[in-house]
Structures are given as C-alpha cells and as structure tokens.
Amino acid sequence: VQRVYNGGMDAGCYEFDWRGEYAKLIGQKVVKADPQVVEAADGVLVKDGTLVYAFPENGTGRKARYAVPFEVTGTGVLSVSDSGVGLGEYTSVDGPVTLEFKNADAAHLMAFSYAPGAADAGGALLTQATYIPPPGFLLMLR
C-alpha cells in the first residue's frame, strides 16, 4: 500500500487513500495517483508523476461525450494518453486545454504524466471532467 499521498507521508496506524478525494474534485474514479499529486483549490495538481482516472464503460451502445479540462501551470511538460495511446504533450504556453472524446462500449483510462522543469513551482492542474449531453432528442419506436 502506498504510504505517501497528497504530497506527504501518511502517519499513524491508519492510512488515508486520497484517490476518493481526488475523484470528487475531477468527477471521475481515480485509479492511480503518484505521491506528488495534491489537492488544489479548484482541482487536482500533479506536481511530479502520474494521475490516472477512469471513464466507465458505456453499455448502452450509444456514444457518450466527455470534456476533460487541464492546464500546465509550471515549467514542465504534461503528457496525456488515453488507454495507452498518446494524445499529446502540453506546456504552459498552451494555456487552458480541453480535450473532448467519445466512449462507446469500452472504458477509458486517461493518464496525465507531468515531468517538472527546472525550479518548477507549478504542475498540471486537472479540473472537473464533464459529460456533454447529446444535442436534440432520441426517438425510439418498437
């Protein structure tokens, strides 16, 4: 069991798993969080390392759309991948970024890996991921 979460060592006879707290802040189940992932006022800050969260399988057969916002606030580089497929690398020059994707029948594991730059006081700020409802309506006849 990991002994470091939220940027500090867990002490005492009880350990606290911060992934549930991170999930509340970004709106999805957090599967992995490295020790230098910490809570921020409006999201989760990856100072060094990786945070992976899961978008659930959509068993309806319809495509669900999601928006995943983030911003690099430090001098390093953020690499983003979806289920092992690289989606790009981002720096503070890119400003706030929102990735949109559709999932149908497979779960998605979004990985955000931040490599800090020299004298880096920031990181990669991940904020609330949102579901984008489909436009219009669906009419089903039987």
LINSULGI-V289678 format. One record per backbone hydrogen bond with DSSP energy under -1.0 kcal/mol. CO is the residue of the C=O (numbers start at 0). NH is the residue of the N-H. E is the energy in kcal/mol with one decimal. If there is no record, write none. Layout:
BEGIN
[[CO | NH | E] [CO | NH | E]]
END
This chain:
BEGIN
[[2 | 9 | -3.0] [4 | 7 | -1.8] [7 | 4 | -1.7] [17 | 21 | -2.4] [18 | 22 | -2.3] [19 | 23 | -1.5] [20 | 24 | -1.3] [21 | 25 | -1.9] [22 | 26 | -2.0] [25 | 128 | -2.7] [28 | 53 | -2.9] [31 | 51 | -2.6] [33 | 36 | -1.6] [34 | 6 | -1.9] [35 | 46 | -2.5] [37 | 44 | -3.1] [42 | 39 | -2.6] [43 | 125 | -3.2] [44 | 37 | -2.8] [45 | 123 | -1.9] [48 | 113 | -3.1] [49 | 33 | -2.2] [50 | 111 | -2.7] [51 | 30 | -2.5] [51 | 31 | -1.7] [52 | 109 | -2.7] [54 | 107 | -2.0] [63 | 102 | -2.5] [64 | 131 | -3.1] [65 | 100 | -1.8] [66 | 129 | -2.3] [67 | 98 | -2.5] [68 | 126 | -1.6] [69 | 96 | -3.0] [70 | 124 | -3.3] [76 | 114 | -2.6] [77 | 89 | -2.7] [78 | 112 | -2.8] [79 | 86 | -3.5] [79 | 87 | -1.0] [80 | 110 | -2.7] [81 | 84 | -1.7] [84 | 81 | -2.6] [87 | 79 | -2.5] [89 | 77 | -2.9] [90 | 93 | -1.4] [91 | 94 | -1.2] [96 | 69 | -2.6] [98 | 67 | -3.2] [100 | 65 | -2.6] [102 | 63 | -2.7] [107 | 54 | -2.9] [108 | 82 | -3.2] [109 | 52 | -2.4] [110 | 80 | -2.2] [111 | 50 | -2.0] [112 | 78 | -3.1] [113 | 48 | -2.4] [114 | 76 | -2.1] [116 | 119 | -1.1] [122 | 72 | -3.0] [122 | 73 | -1.2] [123 | 45 | -2.8] [124 | 70 | -1.9] [125 | 43 | -2.6] [129 | 66 | -2.7]]
END
